């Protein structure tokens, strides 16, 4: 089987808002807060932190083998540990995105049956849905959040 390009769509819902404040002996305000997907070193497709949803669409090359592998400008990490970054930041001077948090979505969390269904489906799309607000009401971040993504072939 040769390499196949799949369409990926990550849809975030329940965004935490446009302002974020951390209190840990000091107050750090982040305003206005945005989320985007990281493509290589750049964060693109920004959505406001108070949007109804944040949707990211991008191609991923799937390499078949004993274990599937993933490649492309949105893919990070080494073989067997591939992931996507959803990055939180604020827009500074000149609308420059300044990241302060990010979430790692591990592609190994996609069930094999979902991946195979997408590979055999004419639409060739994998969609992940995720709640983007953490348990404290702030922007979801870290690597453990990957288990919160609900993946499906569409």
N, C-alpha and C positions, 0 to 999 in steps of 0.2 A: 504494500500500500504506500502511495506517495504522500508527501506533505499536503495538508489541506488547510485552507484559510477559513477560519470560523469568524462569524460576527459575534462580538461580545457586547452585551448591554448590561450595565450596572445601574439599577434604579434605587436611589436612596429616598426614603420618606421620613417624616417626623424630624425635620431639621431643627436644630436647637435655638435658632434665632440669630440676629445680626450682631449682638453684643455678647461678649464672653468675659467674665471676670473670675480670676483665680484668687482665693484668699488663703495664703500660707505664710502668715507673718507679714505679708505685704499684699497690696492689691495691684494686679496687673490687668489693665483693660485692653481688650482687643475689639476694635470697632472700626469699620464694618468687617464682619466675618464672612468669608467665602469658602467654598469647597470646590476642588477640581480634581482631575485625574492626572497623575504624573506620567508624562511621555518623555522618556530618557531623563534629563535633568530639569525639564520645564513642566510646570503645572498649567494645564489648559482646560477649556470648557468650564469656566468658573460659573458657579451658581451661588446666589446669595444665601446666607445662613438662615434666612426667614422664608425661603421659597417653599412652595407646596411640595416640590420634589426636585431632586437633582438626578439628571439622566446622562449617562456617558456611553457612547457607542464607539467601538473601535475594533479593528481587525487583529486577530491572533493567529499565528501559524502553528498548527498542531503537527508534531512529528510522531508518527506511529512507531511502535517498537514493543519490546517486552513491557515497558512502561511508557506511557505517552509523555512527551515533552512539549514545551511551549516556547515560542520565540516571537520577537517583535519589539517595537519601540516602547510598548506599554508594560513589557514583562521585565521583572527585576529578580535578582537572586540566582543562585547556581542551580545546576541540573538536580532535579528531585526536590528543590525548595523554591520553585517559581511562585511569584506573587505579583499582585497589583498594588499600587499605592493610591489611596484617596487622601489628598492633602488639604489640610485646613490652614487658612492664612487670612491676613487682612490686606487690604489695598492701601499702600502707602503713597508717598508722593509720586506723581506721574503715573498713577495706577499700577505701580510695581507690586506684584504679589510677594508678600513676606510670610513664609510658612512658619507656623508655630506648633503644629501637631499633624500626625498622619496615621492612617489606619492601613494595616497590611491585610490583604485578602489573598490567602494562599489558594493556589489553583489545585493543590492536592486535596482540598476539601470538596471538590466537585466529584460526585459519585461517578464511577466508571459507566454505569448504565445511562446516566444523563449525557456524558461525553459521547458515548457510542450512539445514542439517539440523535444528538445534534450532528454527528458526522454522517449519519445515514439519511438525515432529513434534508429535503431540498432547500429549506430556508437556511440551514446551517447556522443557527443562532443559539447561543447560550445566554441566558439571562439570570442575573443575580439580583435579589431584592434584599435591602438592608435598612434597618432603623438606624438613623444617623445620630441619635441622641443617647448619651451614656446614662448610667443609673443616677448620676448627680445632676442631670439636666444640661450637661455640656457637650461639646463636639466629641463624638465617638472616636477613639484612637487606640493604638496598640496592635499587637498581633493576635491576641485572644479573640478579638472581635470577628475574626475570620469565620469562626464557628456560628456566628449569627446570620451569615448570608444564606438565603434560601435560593439554591441554584435549580434551574430547570432548562430543558431544551424547548425551544419555541419555533 
